[in-house]
Structures are given as C-alpha cells and as structure tokens.
Amino acid sequence: MTQAAGGSTRLLMTDRAPLPSPETLEATILDLVRERGEGKTICPSEAARALGGVHPDGWGPLMVPVRRAAVRLAEQGRIAIFRKGKPVDPNGFKGVYRLGLPRPD
C-alpha cells in the first residue's frame, strides 16, 4: 500500500492478491447461479465480489476474468448470459449482462 496525497491509502497493482484460477471463477459463478435458482439471474459483479471482497480494488480487477469464465460456461451450456432478460450469444454480446441457469426452450 502507498500513502496518497491527503493521507488516504490506496492499493497498487503489486499489493493485490493473485487472480483466482479459471476453475475457481467458474465454480463461483456456477454456485451463485444455482443458489439463485431457475428463472433468476446474478450480476457478474456478485461473482467478482464473492472472490475479491466488497472494496472495488478487490473485485474490480476480477470483472474481465469473470466475463471470460462466464463465456466459457455459456459455450458449454452450463449457464446462460442474458441482456435485457433474453439469452444472448456468448461470443457476441456487449454492455450490461446478467448470468443465470439456461432456460428451457
């Protein structure tokens, strides 16, 4: 940690814990969507916060790895990625998204 102007403390990249493994990211996402249940979704930041804590310096850097893990899981059919309540192609979505269990057709 370093002392910033005004006496506040901030984390440097070197102060952060190593990123969780892809398997840990995937397991966390699966646990959360299963816990939430069918027909309900989670925000990807919930998975990041579960692993990195509530402070943005802890979970913020996990957002891209969470997205990558979510795409892998969606490609395998284990979860679905939703935008505006509708499933989207895991390789072609942009913007705000949510994660949930796949819905029956």
C-alpha positions in Angstrom: 0.0 0.0 0.0 1.0 3.5 -0.6 0.1 6.8 1.0 -1.7 9.1 -1.4 -1.9 12.9 -1.2 -4.2 13.9 1.7 -3.2 10.9 3.8 -5.5 8.3 2.1 -4.2 4.9 1.4 -4.5 3.1 -1.9 -3.6 -0.2 -3.3 -1.0 -0.7 -6.0 -1.2 -3.5 -8.6 1.6 -5.2 -6.7 -0.4 -5.1 -3.5 -3.2 -7.2 -4.9 -3.7 -10.9 -4.4 -3.2 -13.1 -7.4 -6.2 -13.6 -9.6 -8.2 -16.7 -8.9 -7.8 -19.7 -11.3 -10.3 -20.1 -14.2 -11.7 -23.2 -12.3 -12.3 -21.1 -9.2 -14.0 -18.4 -11.2 -16.2 -20.9 -13.0 -17.1 -22.8 -9.7 -18.1 -19.5 -8.1 -20.3 -18.5 -10.9 -22.0 -21.9 -11.0 -22.5 -21.9 -7.3 -24.1 -18.4 -7.3 -26.4 -19.1 -10.3 -27.5 -22.4 -8.8 -28.1 -20.8 -5.5 -30.2 -18.0 -7.1 -32.3 -20.7 -8.9 -34.1 -21.2 -12.1 -35.5 -18.1 -13.7 -33.4 -15.7 -11.7 -30.0 -14.2 -12.5 -26.9 -12.7 -10.9 -24.9 -9.7 -11.7 -21.3 -10.7 -12.7 -20.1 -8.3 -10.0 -21.6 -10.7 -7.5 -19.2 -13.3 -8.5 -16.3 -10.8 -8.5 -17.3 -9.6 -5.0 -17.5 -13.2 -3.7 -13.9 -13.7 -4.7 -12.4 -10.2 -4.2 -14.3 -8.7 -1.4 -16.6 -5.7 -1.3 -14.0 -3.0 -2.0 -13.7 -2.1 -5.7 -9.9 -2.5 -5.6 -10.5 -6.2 -4.7 -13.4 -7.1 -7.1 -12.9 -4.6 -9.9 -9.9 -6.3 -11.4 -11.9 -9.6 -11.5 -14.6 -8.3 -13.8 -12.8 -9.3 -17.1 -11.8 -12.7 -15.8 -15.4 -13.3 -14.6 -16.7 -12.4 -18.1 -14.2 -14.8 -19.7 -15.3 -17.6 -17.3 -19.0 -16.8 -18.0 -18.4 -17.0 -21.7 -16.7 -20.4 -21.3 -19.6 -21.7 -19.2 -22.2 -20.4 -21.6 -20.4 -22.0 -24.5 -20.6 -25.3 -22.6 -24.3 -24.8 -22.0 -23.8 -24.7 -18.2 -25.1 -21.1 -17.8 -26.8 -18.6 -20.0 -25.8 -14.9 -20.5 -28.7 -12.5 -20.6 -29.2 -9.0 -21.8 -32.5 -7.3 -21.2 -33.9 -10.6 -19.9 -33.1 -12.5 -23.1 -30.4 -15.1 -23.7 -27.5 -13.8 -26.0 -24.7 -15.4 -28.0 -21.8 -15.7 -25.5 -19.4 -14.6 -28.2 -21.3 -11.6 -29.5 -22.8 -9.6 -26.6 -21.9 -6.1 -25.5 -22.8 -4.0 -22.5 -24.6 -4.8 -19.3 -25.3 -8.5 -18.8 -26.5 -11.0 -16.2 -25.9 -14.7 -15.6 -28.3 -17.4 -14.9 -29.2 -21.0 -15.5 -30.1 -21.9 -19.0 -33.9 -21.7 -19.6 -35.8 -24.5 -21.2 -36.9 -23.6 -24.7 
